[in-house]
Every structure is written in C-alpha cells, then in structure tokens.
Amino acid sequence: MANKNRAYIALGIGVLSVSTAAIFVKLSAAPASIIALYRLLFSTLILGIPTIIYYREELRLLKNKEWLYSMLSGVFLAIHFITWFESLKYTSVASSVVIVTLQPILAMIGGYFLFKEKVSILGVIGAFFALAGAFIVGWGDFNIAGQALIGDFLAFIGAITATGYWLFGQTLRKKLSLLPYTTVVYSTSTILLLIYNILLGIDLLDYELRDWKLFIALAVIPNIMGHTILNWTIRYINATTVTMSILVEPIGSIILAFLILNETVELLQMIGGLIIIGGIFIYLKYK
C-alpha cells in the first residue's frame, strides 16, 4: 500500500514534469534540432552511467532484431522532437500540445493495421471525436494566423512519429529493463540528431548560457523526472491509470503557458482542445 501511495505521488510529479517541456522549448532561441539534440544527449549521459554500471550484461545480450527496433524507435523519437519543437515556433503551446496528445488515437490506428488489434465501438467514437477536435483547432488557428496552421501540421507529424516510437518501443520494453531501454533509444536519437545538425551546417555550440540551462532543464525535468518516473509507476499502478495521465499534460502546459508566456487560448482552440481531450478520454476508457 505504501508503494502504491508513493506511486500516485510520483505519477503527479511525472505529469507536472512532462507538462513543462513545451514551455522550455518556447523559451529557447536555439533551432528545434539543437534543442532536441541536447535534450537527448544530456538525458543519455545522465541515464547512461547507471546503465553501464548495472545493466552491461543485459545490453550485451541484445539480439540483432532488438538493435534494429532500437534504432527505428530512436529514428522516430528524433523526428518527433524536431517536428514538435519546430511546431512551437509557429503556433501556441495550447494548439501544439493538444495535437501531439493525439498519440493514443494514432497508436490505435497503427495497432489495427499493423497488429490487427481490435477496438470497441466506443473507442472508435472517441477516436473520431479526437480527430475532429484536431481539425477544429487547425481551423481556429487558420483564422487567427495562417502560419499557426504550419505549427499544427508539424505537431501532427510529431504525434505520428511519437506513435512510431511507442509502437517499436513496446516490443523492446517487454524484453529490456527501463534504464537500458531508454539509454539505447536516447543514444540512437542523439547520434542521428548530431549527424542531422552537422549535415545542415547548424552550429553546435554557439548558444547563450540561458539556452544551455534550458537544454539541461529539458533533460532533467520532462525526460528524467517525467517520462522515466511515469514508466516506473507502471509497476505499482495499472497501465490504464498511467495512460490516462496523458490527458492532464496539455492542461498543465496550457496553464504554465498562460502564467509564464502570457499566452491565451482562443475560443475555437479551447473547443477543439476540449473535444480532443474528451475523445481521448472515451477511447482510453472504453477501448
């Protein structure tokens, strides 16, 4: 019981931590690919040390197929961060985070076509409402500023690639412990992002101290205190409860954006966002 109580506290910390990601990205003046690179690089360095010390044998026993899935998962994660971070340069935190939250719906579609996973009628209805909400958010942003629609599109690509990351990652997670799994995937993404930035001629080091602080904050708070803690809680809380916590993330991000960035939510954004969150709730509840 004590472990379960601690897990619920950890769940709250994890959700709040994940909600800060969009704010840190908005505050940084660095290119999206650089923000993504250092978020993952610092995460890899922090998690890699205990992984090498305690999980060397587990890493050594990885098969070729598992390495392939690791690399594919890392590719999708790298693209996810680039597109989502870039979307925040064009559109509001509110629009970006609620569209990225469509991941469970896209996972349902991917699971149906790739793994023949069945979904209930209510789950399909929830998915329909969530996707309709995304169109409403996009329509609202188009009326506010056409450029914001570019951000919505990038956020949607971010949601698709995050879904690919989870679909490949779920196979790995069944065989790997948490730290080896995150270290392998994060390090793969880091290498890919480093190559990407070098090929595009993007400066790797010439950034303000404020940006470096934000890079580290992104690694420590949304990644280590966010995603890693949420993965830990699954051991003590059922997966449905943890998955439902994704609905709180956009709400937390929107509140933080209002308090820190003075961003407000337009009526159509609010309506579309609420429909997305409601649709995802129905899907997760009745899938």
Buried (B, 14 or more C-beta within 10 A) or exposed (E): EEEEEEBEEBBBBBBBBBBBBBBBBBBBEBBBBBBBBBBBBBBBBBBBEEBEEEBEEBBEEBEEEBBEBBBBBBBBBBBBBBBBBBBBBBBBBBBBBBBBBBBBBBBBBBBEEEEEEEBEEEBBBBBBBBBBBBEBBBBBBBEBEEEBBBBBBBBBBBBBBBBBBBBBBBBBBEBBBBBBBBBBBBBBBBBBBBEBBEEEEEEEEEBEEEBBEBBBBBBBBBBBBBBBBBBBBBEBBEEEBBBBBBBBBBBBBBEBBBEBBEBEBBEBBBBBBEBBBBBBBBBBEBB
